[in-house]
Amino acid sequence: MSHAFARRKFVQLCSACAAYLAARSGSRAEAAPQRAPAAVKNRRNFVAIQMQPHAWIDEGIDKVLDNLQQKGNVNTVWAYTYDYVMGPRNTPNGAIPLPDHGRYGDPTFAGGAFYDYDPKYFRNTILNDFRSPDYGKFNVIAEVAPKVKARGMDFFCWDYNNESRRMIRNIPNASKVTEIDIDGRRTINPCFNHPDYRGHLIGKIESYLGGYPSEVDGIAWGCERMGPFQNTIGGGWSSEGIGCFCDYCRAKARERGISVERAQSGYRSLDQLFRAASKDQRPTDGYFVTFWRLLLDYPEILGWEKLWTDSYHAIRSELYGAAKAIAPEKPFGFHIMQNMTFSPFYRAEEDYSRTKYYADYLKIATYNNAGGPRMAAYLDRLGSTLFHDASPKDFLPFFYKIMNYQEGPYEELHTSGLTADYVARETKRAIAGVAGQVKIYPGIDIDVPTRLTDKRTKPDDVRRSVRAAFEAGADGVVLAREYVEMWLANLSAAGETLRQIFAKSAG
C-alpha cells in the first residue's frame, strides 16, 4: 500500500509540475485540472485571521499572538507579506476609527513586500525591486513566523494583489505592465497576460516557499478585480478604464477570432448607454432592451470579457502549479471577493466548479454586517445602469430570487446588514460548487468598516455568523477583515463560539 501511495503522489506531483513548467515556457493553454489533494496537509478546525505588518510593531508580536489565541481561538495567521492597497487604514484623519487596541497607522505607507527575497526568483521579470521601505524594512516572515509556530499555530503568507497607484508609483517599470483601455491609455491595473507581471506574481510564490521552507506553512492569494464588462457596469470593485487592449491581449483575441476593433466599438457604445443613463436620457426602447441589443450587435463585448476572465483563471492556475511544484503538501488557496455574492454576472464568472481544480481551499468573503450597505450600493449601481428602467426597490424581490437570498427591504439594508442566513447560504453554495474537493472557509465579519451611520458589528452578530458557517458545513473560518479593525469584545465572541463548536464536535 505504501508503494501504491508513493506512485500516486508522484504522478500527482508530476502533473502539477508539468502544468507549471508549461506556464513558465509561455504556453497559452487555459487553466487545466492540476490538483494534488492527497498531498495537502489541511489543519482541522481551521481558524485564520488577516494581519497587517504594523499590528505586530504597534502592539508587539507576543501581545498580538496572545490576543489571537486567547480571545479569538486563532490557529492560523495570515500575515500580509505583499500589499500596496490596504496599508494602515486606521489613521488619525481616516474614516475607520481605531478600536480598543493598537495605535494609529502611518498615512505615508508605501507598500510592497514585507519580507526579504532572493533576486533569483525574479530573473524573468522587470518587476524585481519591490521591497517595502515601511517599518524599517520589517521582515514579517523572519520575525513573526518562528513565534507563531512555537505556539503550535500555522503561518500563511497573505499575498494581496489589488490594483494600486502606489504599486505603479513605487515599483520601477510597473507602468509598463498595466492594462491599456479602449482609447489606448495606460491604466493602473496590471495585465494578467503581460509576461513580466506573470513572472512577478509567480516569483513571489517561489520566493515564499523556496526562500522560507521552514517558516511558511501555506499561502493565501487575493486579488479583487473584474473584467471590462463588469467595470463598465461599475460598482464597489470596479477598476479604472475598459481593457485590456495591450499587444498581449490583442494577440490572444486574434487566436480566438475576436475582432479588436469591434470589441472596442461595442464597449464604447455600452459606455455611452450608461453615461446616458446617468443623465436620465432614456432610449426609445429603454435601457435594458438597448443593452441587450448591443450584445446582439457586438458579441465581441462578452468575447472580450471571457478573454479577461479566462486569463485571470489561467494565472491563478499557474500560481497553484508553481506552489505545488515546490511544496505539494502546503495549502494554497484564494480569497474570493464579496462581489460574487452580489453580482449575478461576477458569480457566473467566479465558477467554483472550475476553481476547484487549482485550489486547496477558498476563503469566501461573506461579510454580512457590511454586506447590507455593500449590497445596497451594488443595487444602486444596477439601478443607474442596466436596470435604470426601474428602481432598486422595484427589482429587489427579483434580485433576491435569482441570487437565492431572503433578506430585508432595500431601505433597511444599510442599518440592518445581512443576516447569518446569508453566510449559511453562501457557504452551502460554495461547498456544492467544489463538490467536496476543496476546503471552504467563510469570512466572518468582525467590524468590517462601513459608515458610522451603517450597521455596526455586535458580539451576537459574530456568534450567529460563526454558528451559521459551521452548521452549513464549513471546514473552518477566516476572522475578517483585519485584526487592526476589530473590537476585542467581538474577537472574543468569535473565540468563545468556536471553542463551544469544537468541543461539541470532539465530544
VEXROVEX-310060 format. One record per residue (C-alpha): z, x, y. Coordinates in steps of 0.1 Angstrom, whole numbers, padded with zeros to 4 digits, always signed. Example, Ala and Ser with C-alpha at 12.3 -4.5 7.8 and 13.67 -1.06 7.14 Angstrom:
residues 2
+0078+0123-0045 +0071+0137-0011 
***
This chain:
residues 507
+0000+0000+0000 +0008+0029+0024 -0027+0043+0018 -0043+0009+0025 -0024+0005+0057 -0033+0040+0068 -0070+0034+0062 -0069+0001+0080 -0051+0017+0110 -0076+0045+0110 -0106+0021+0111 -0090+0001+0139 -0083+0032+0160 -0119+0044+0154 -0132+0011+0167 -0112+0014+0198 -0123+0050+0204 -0159+0041+0198 -0158+0014+0224 -0140+0037+0248 -0165+0066+0243 -0194+0042+0247 -0180+0031+0280 -0174+0067+0292 -0210+0076+0283 -0223+0049+0307 -0230+0021+0282 -0238-0012+0299 -0225-0033+0270 -0203-0062+0279 -0167-0065+0267 -0166-0064+0229 -0138-0071+0204 -0118-0039+0200 -0082-0048+0194 -0060-0028+0171 -0030-0052+0169 -0015-0038+0138 -0006-0005+0155 +0011-0020+0186 +0049-0019+0189 +0059-0050+0208 +0096-0055+0218 +0112-0086+0206 +0128-0109+0233 +0108-0091+0259 +0122-0094+0295 +0105-0074+0322 +0108-0071+0360 +0085-0056+0386 +0100-0027+0406 +0087-0012+0438 +0093+0025+0444 +0115+0021+0474 +0140+0000+0455 +0151+0030+0434 +0156+0051+0465 +0173+0024+0487 +0199+0014+0461 +0200+0043+0437 +0184+0043+0402 +0216+0038+0383 +0228+0009+0405 +0195-0008+0402 +0194-0005+0364 +0230-0018+0363 +0218-0050+0381 +0187-0053+0359 +0207-0051+0327 +0239-0068+0336 +0226-0096+0358 +0190-0101+0346 +0193-0091+0309 +0161-0070+0316 +0150-0047+0288 +0116-0035+0302 +0110-0020+0336 +0075-0025+0352 +0076+0003+0378 +0048+0004+0404 +0030+0037+0396 +0000+0028+0418 -0003+0004+0447 -0019+0001+0481 -0013-0036+0487 +0023-0047+0483 +0044-0019+0498 +0078-0026+0512 +0073-0062+0522 +0109-0067+0533 +0105-0051+0567 +0125-0058+0599 +0096-0077+0615 +0082-0092+0583 +0080-0127+0571 +0101-0120+0540 +0138-0119+0546 +0160-0093+0529 +0181-0108+0501 +0217-0098+0494 +0209-0062+0482 +0188-0033+0493 +0176-0022+0527 +0145-0030+0547 +0114-0011+0538 +0093+0013+0559 +0064-0005+0577 +0045+0028+0578 +0039+0026+0540 +0007+0044+0530 +0004+0036+0493 -0013+0055+0464 +0001+0070+0432 +0038+0073+0429 +0036+0099+0402 +0022+0134+0398 -0011+0136+0379 -0032+0163+0364 -0066+0165+0382 -0083+0170+0349 -0081+0132+0343 -0102+0126+0374 -0131+0151+0369 -0155+0122+0365 -0148+0105+0399 -0149+0113+0436 -0117+0093+0439 -0094+0121+0429 -0070+0126+0458 -0047+0096+0460 -0011+0108+0456 +0012+0087+0478 +0030+0106+0506 +0057+0079+0507 +0093+0086+0499 +0090+0124+0499 +0064+0121+0471 +0089+0105+0448 +0077+0106+0412 +0088+0073+0397 +0079+0082+0361 +0097+0115+0361 +0128+0103+0379 +0132+0068+0365 +0118+0067+0330 +0144+0090+0314 +0172+0069+0328 +0155+0037+0317 +0150+0050+0282 +0186+0064+0280 +0198+0028+0283 +0176+0016+0255 +0151+0000+0278 +0113+0005+0280 +0093+0019+0309 +0059+0004+0317 +0035+0017+0343 +0026-0012+0366 -0009-0003+0378 -0018-0027+0406 -0054-0027+0419 -0060-0053+0445 -0084-0047+0474 -0067-0030+0504 -0077-0015+0537 -0050+0011+0530 -0069+0023+0500 -0102+0027+0519 -0084+0044+0547 -0062+0068+0526 -0084+0078+0496 -0111+0102+0505 -0146+0088+0496 -0132+0053+0489 -0156+0037+0513 -0184+0050+0491 -0175+0028+0461 -0169-0005+0478 -0190-0037+0473 -0219-0044+0496 -0223-0080+0509 -0254-0102+0512 -0261-0087+0547 -0258-0051+0535 -0224-0044+0549 -0196-0025+0532 -0165-0045+0523 -0130-0033+0514 -0135-0043+0477 -0142-0015+0452 -0171-0024+0429 -0164-0026+0392 -0199-0014+0385 -0196+0018+0405 -0192+0047+0381 -0168+0066+0404 -0145+0036+0407 -0146+0030+0370 -0138+0067+0365 -0108+0064+0389 -0094+0034+0370 -0098+0049+0336 -0085+0083+0348 -0052+0066+0358 -0047+0052+0323 -0054+0086+0307 -0030+0103+0332 -0002+0079+0323 -0005+0081+0285 -0018+0117+0283 +0004+0132+0311 +0036+0114+0302 +0035+0107+0265 +0073+0106+0260 +0082+0087+0292 +0056+0058+0292 +0062+0030+0267 +0033+0007+0279 +0010-0003+0307 +0008-0034+0328 -0025-0037+0347 -0031-0061+0375 -0059-0070+0399 -0062-0102+0419 -0098-0106+0428 -0126-0131+0424 -0164-0131+0423 -0188-0142+0451 -0189-0179+0442 -0151-0181+0443 -0149-0161+0475 -0174-0184+0492 -0152-0214+0484 -0122-0194+0496 -0085-0198+0490 -0054-0176+0489 -0070-0149+0466 -0103-0146+0484 -0119-0112+0493 -0139-0103+0523 -0177-0107+0520 -0200-0122+0494 -0210-0094+0470 -0216-0072+0454 -0253-0062+0461 -0250-0025+0457 -0276-0005+0438 -0255-0006+0406 -0251-0044+0407 -0288-0048+0416 -0298-0028+0386 -0275-0049+0363 -0291-0080+0378 -0326-0068+0370 -0316-0062+0334 -0306-0098+0333 -0337-0110+0350 -0319-0123+0381 -0337-0122+0415 -0316-0103+0440 -0334-0119+0469 -0330-0155+0456 -0293-0148+0449 -0288-0136+0485 -0307-0167+0498 -0286-0190+0477 -0253-0176+0488 -0264-0177+0525 -0272-0214+0521 -0239-0220+0503 -0221-0202+0531 -0239-0223+0557 -0229-0255+0540 -0192-0246+0540 -0194-0234+0576 -0209-0268+0585 -0180-0285+0566 -0155-0266+0588 -0172-0283+0618 -0174-0317+0601 -0212-0316+0602 -0218-0338+0572 -0252-0335+0554 -0270-0368+0548 -0261-0368+0512 -0226-0355+0517 -0210-0321+0509 -0207-0322+0471 -0242-0336+0465 -0257-0309+0488 -0236-0283+0470 -0249-0294+0436 -0285-0294+0449 -0281-0258+0460 -0270-0249+0425 -0301-0266+0411 -0324-0249+0436 -0306-0215+0433 -0293-0210+0397 -0290-0173+0408 -0258-0183+0426 -0240-0188+0393 -0260-0160+0377 -0245-0135+0402 -0211-0150+0397 -0215-0144+0359 -0226-0109+0366 -0195-0102+0386 -0172-0118+0361 -0187-0100+0331 -0183-0067+0350 -0146-0075+0355 -0141-0083+0318 -0160-0051+0309 -0139-0028+0329 -0107-0043+0316 -0120-0039+0281 -0129-0002+0288 -0093+0003+0301 -0079-0011+0270 -0102+0011+0249 -0090+0042+0269 -0054+0033+0263 -0059+0027+0226 -0078+0059+0221 -0047+0078+0233 -0017+0057+0222 -0027+0028+0200 +0009+0018+0194 +0018+0013+0231 +0013-0022+0245 -0014-0026+0271 -0017-0059+0289 -0028-0077+0320 -0013-0097+0349 -0033-0129+0353 -0032-0142+0388 -0019-0176+0396 -0052-0190+0408 -0062-0195+0372 -0037-0224+0372 -0051-0239+0405 -0088-0234+0404 -0109-0251+0376 -0136-0226+0385 -0115-0195+0381 -0099-0210+0350 -0133-0212+0334 -0139-0175+0341 -0105-0162+0331 -0111-0173+0295 -0081-0165+0272 -0103-0168+0241 -0123-0138+0254 -0095-0118+0270 -0076-0118+0237 -0100-0092+0223 -0089-0065+0247 -0052-0071+0254 -0019-0068+0236 -0002-0092+0260 -0008-0113+0290 +0016-0119+0319 +0006-0152+0334 +0017-0160+0369 +0035-0193+0365 +0054-0192+0398 +0064-0229+0400 +0086-0228+0432 +0060-0210+0453 +0033-0229+0432 +0038-0260+0452 +0028-0245+0486 +0002-0224+0469 -0014-0254+0452 -0014-0274+0484 -0031-0245+0502 -0058-0244+0475 -0063-0282+0476 -0067-0279+0514 -0094-0253+0508 -0112-0275+0484 -0109-0303+0509 -0126-0282+0535 -0155-0270+0513 -0167-0286+0481 -0148-0318+0483 -0149-0323+0521 -0162-0358+0515 -0126-0367+0507 -0090-0355+0515 -0067-0336+0491 -0046-0367+0489 -0076-0386+0477 -0087-0363+0449 -0053-0350+0438 -0049-0375+0409 -0083-0364+0396 -0073-0328+0400 -0041-0333+0380 -0061-0349+0352 -0087-0321+0349 -0060-0294+0351 -0036-0313+0328 -0007-0315+0352 +0019-0341+0360 +0032-0331+0394 +0043-0347+0426 +0024-0362+0455 +0004-0340+0479 +0027-0344+0508 +0057-0332+0488 +0042-0300+0473 +0054-0277+0500 +0090-0287+0498 +0094-0296+0461 +0073-0269+0445 +0061-0275+0409 +0083-0285+0380 +0093-0265+0350 +0068-0286+0331 +0041-0267+0349 +0055-0235+0333 +0056-0250+0299 +0020-0264+0301 +0005-0231+0312 +0024-0213+0285 +0012-0236+0258 -0024-0233+0271 -0023-0195+0271 -0008-0195+0235 -0036-0218+0223 -0062-0198+0241 -0053-0165+0225 -0048-0182+0191 -0016-0162+0185 -0033-0128+0187 -0018-0118+0220 +0018-0119+0233 +0023-0144+0262 +0048-0136+0289 +0051-0162+0316 +0061-0150+0351 +0094-0167+0361 +0095-0175+0398 +0126-0159+0413 +0123-0161+0451 +0085-0156+0452 +0080-0157+0490 +0070-0189+0508 +0076-0201+0543 +0112-0207+0552 +0105-0244+0555 +0089-0245+0520 +0106-0248+0486 +0133-0221+0481 +0144-0209+0447 +0178-0220+0434 +0197-0209+0402 +0190-0242+0384 +0153-0237+0391 +0154-0204+0374 +0173-0218+0344 +0149-0246+0339 +0118-0224+0341 +0132-0198+0316 +0140-0225+0291 +0107-0242+0296 +0088-0210+0289 +0107-0203+0256 +0106-0239+0245 +0068-0238+0249 +0067-0208+0226 +0066-0178+0250 +0071-0143+0234 +0091-0131+0264 +0091-0134+0302 +0085-0113+0333 +0110-0120+0361 +0088-0122+0392 +0076-0113+0416 +0098-0083+0427 +0134-0073+0424 +0134-0065+0461 +0128-0102+0469 +0154-0116+0445 +0188-0130+0454 +0212-0117+0429 +0225-0152+0420 +0190-0162+0409 +0186-0130+0389 +0219-0137+0373 +0208-0172+0364 +0179-0158+0345 +0201-0133+0327 +0226-0159+0317 +0200-0183+0304 +0182-0155+0285 +0214-0145+0267 +0220-0181+0256 +0185-0185+0243 +0185-0152+0224 +0220-0158+0210 +0209-0192+0197 +0177-0178+0181 +0197-0149+0165 +0222-0174+0151 
***
